[in-house]
Amino acid sequence: ERKGENQTSAREFILLGISNAPEVQFLLFLLFLVIYVVTMAGNILIVLLVVANRHLHTPMYFFLGNLSCLETCYSSTLLPQLLAGLLTGDRTISVPGCLTQLYFFGFLAASECYLLAAMSYDRYVAICKPLHYAVRMKARNCLLLVAGSWTGGFLGSTIMMALVSQLRFCAPNEIDHFFCDFTPLIQLSCGDTSLTTWVTWILSSIETLAPFLLTMTSYACIMVTILRIPSTSGRQKAFSTCSSHLTVVTVFYGTIIMVYVVPKNRTLRELNKVFSVFYTLLTPLVNPLVYSLRNREVKEALGKVLHTFFGPNCQQKLH
């Protein structure tokens, strides 16, 4: 904490980014541009397929469509600023712009935690309580789960931002990250940040730990149920219905744990940005790839679209 009475308030921040080496800036720009384009195209395509194909009007794909919509917004919160900095070399961001990015990042990240928990509950009911599935996962309940996911993220991020926006930031104004994350930002505050830090820690625990435990509990029950299925083909079929979601959950929470939970020695501190790339930039990319490559219904719906626009040969290549 700084005693900043005699210091000038910062009007902008400098995002130090992933690497300062000039020779890799353009290569990073090309890499992240490809990631952004594929992420946007893949997630928007999944949303359109879920909306347009009546065979995908089920709870599982309703949640998937919302997840893809969320990932589209999530990527657009971080990547355009990063790409502009890499291309132009201008890494400055205004204080209001930085706080806005932090707000939407927190809102969407928390909403994703809730939504992944809702999706795991859907898979739990489908595999462990199949006779109750139609009742528990009717349209009204699915809408409530999705609305609760978005609302939970919105409320938590709004409370956090109400506190952060009251802080004053002083020089040095360099953020050692490629986006406006809470921890490196709060270190630049001039005054007392204890209340903001404690409230944000409590909110983060509620919005990440609780959904994580619900997700893990659902999958523990799913695994027990699958292991009790006598036939190998039956076990494989049951596991295939949740393997795509489990992959996304593993990548998302695995990298979050590495960034925010694991104690930081010198080596891990240097790798922190790399792990952040995984959960902020690669998780939205993994979602459409995993669901399109490993999900039969999505591939069939995509095949029909390709057949409509490009003829039967594209559909055959997809399968």
Residue pairs with C-beta under 8 A, 6 or more apart in sequence:
1 189
1 191
1 192
1 193
2 170
2 189
2 190
2 191
3 190
4 168
4 170
4 190
4 191
5 190
7 170
7 171
7 190
8 170
8 171
9 168
9 169
9 170
9 190
10 95
10 169
10 170
10 171
10 173
10 188
11 94
11 95
12 92
12 93
12 94
12 95
12 173
13 92
13 93
13 94
13 95
13 98
13 169
13 173
13 174
13 175
13 180
13 185
13 188
14 91
14 92
14 93
14 173
14 174
14 175
15 81
15 85
15 91
15 92
15 93
15 175
15 177
15 178
15 179
15 180
16 91
16 174
16 175
16 176
16 177
16 178
17 82
17 85
17 86
17 91
17 178
18 28
18 178
18 273
18 274
18 277
19 25
19 28
25 86
25 89
26 86
28 86
29 83
29 86
29 87
32 79
32 82
32 83
32 86
32 281
33 83
35 79
35 281
35 282
35 285
36 75
36 79
36 80
36 83
38 285
38 288
39 71
39 72
39 75
39 79
39 281
39 284
39 285
39 288
40 72
40 75
40 76
42 68
42 285
42 287
42 288
42 289
42 292
43 68
43 69
43 71
43 72
43 75
43 284
43 287
43 288
44 68
44 72
45 288
45 292
45 302
46 64
46 65
46 68
46 287
46 288
46 291
46 292
46 298
47 65
47 68
47 69
47 72
49 56
49 298
49 301
49 302
49 305
50 56
50 57
50 61
50 62
50 64
50 65
50 68
51 65
53 301
53 304
55 297
55 300
55 301
56 297
56 298
56 301
59 122
59 137
59 142
60 119
60 122
60 123
60 126
60 241
61 297
62 142
62 146
63 115
63 118
63 119
63 122
63 142
63 145
63 146
64 119
64 291
66 115
66 146
66 149
67 112
67 115
67 116
67 119
67 248
67 287
68 287
68 288
70 108
70 111
70 112
70 115
71 112
71 283
71 284
71 287
71 288
72 284
73 104
73 108
74 105
74 108
74 109
74 112
74 280
74 284
75 281
75 284
77 101
77 104
77 105
77 108
78 101
78 105
78 178
78 179
78 280
78 281
79 281
81 93
81 97
81 101
81 179
82 178
82 179
84 90
85 91
85 178
93 101
93 180
95 169
98 175
98 180
98 185
99 161
99 164
99 165
99 180
101 179
101 180
102 161
102 164
102 180
102 181
102 182
102 185
103 157
103 158
103 160
103 161
104 157
105 179
105 180
105 181
105 280
106 153
106 156
106 157
106 160
106 161
106 182
107 153
107 154
107 156
107 157
107 158
108 153
109 153
110 152
110 153
110 156
110 157
110 207
110 208
111 149
111 150
111 152
111 153
111 154
112 153
112 252
113 153
113 207
113 208
113 211
113 212
114 148
114 149
114 150
114 152
114 153
114 207
114 211
115 146
115 149
116 211
116 215
116 245
116 248
116 249
116 252
117 149
117 210
117 211
117 212
117 214
117 215
117 218
118 145
118 146
118 148
118 149
119 245
120 214
120 215
120 218
120 219
120 242
120 245
120 249
121 145
121 214
121 218
122 137
122 142
123 218
123 219
123 222
123 241
123 242
123 245
124 218
124 219
124 221
124 222
125 132
125 133
125 136
125 137
126 133
126 137
126 241
127 222
127 225
127 226
127 238
127 241
127 242
128 221
128 222
128 225
129 136
152 207
153 207
156 203
156 206
156 207
159 199
159 203
160 182
160 196
160 199
160 200
160 203
163 195
163 196
163 199
163 200
164 182
164 185
164 186
164 196
164 200
166 196
167 186
167 189
167 190
167 191
167 193
167 196
168 189
168 190
168 191
169 185
169 188
169 189
169 190
170 188
170 189
170 190
172 188
173 188
175 181
175 184
175 185
175 188
176 184
177 184
177 273
177 276
178 273
178 276
178 277
179 276
179 280
181 276
182 200
186 193
186 196
186 197
204 260
208 256
212 253
215 249
215 253
219 242
219 246
219 249
222 242
225 238
226 235
226 238
226 239
227 235
229 235
229 238
240 294
243 294
244 290
244 291
244 294
244 295
247 286
247 290
247 294
248 283
248 286
248 287
248 290
251 278
251 279
251 282
251 283
251 286
252 279
252 283
255 275
255 276
255 278
255 279
255 283
256 279
258 268
258 271
258 275
259 272
259 275
259 276
259 279
262 268
264 272
291 298
292 298
292 299
292 302
293 299
299 318
299 319
302 318
303 314
303 315
303 318
303 319
304 315
306 314
306 315
306 318
307 314
307 315
